[in-house]
């Protein structure tokens, strides 16, 4: 019976990932905290909705926001939730968003492990994407504006075999790079 409850909760968690949050009436808002106000308790960023609607299907936010795990450990934890607890397997794009979000906001990586990249939205995406092929020193010395960074990303996709980026991830990377490594 308990595993059936986990399965139902996991399936609902996956279904919630695809559905918008329910709208609360004025009386509901007075009586209880709305999901929208709860989700706003999490740091903003791509993947927040996916984490909220998947993880909160079974857990309180404190069960994951008080964790400090590496990206690999978050990945292992998601795998365990699917295998051992019956959580619905997130779509690959949703899993990537969740891992980026969790390891950006709830990571155990000390600041020196980021190779000098300053904190901010998009840092993890820049770190993992850029360092996969070259030194981050190359990134930090460019001094490009957002259009220049966009052209560079396009060139890397077209000429260097970098995978095409999802719109949210590309936006986060461009904003981070132009903010921290602009002219």
Beta strands, then each sheet from edge to edge (+ up, - down):
end
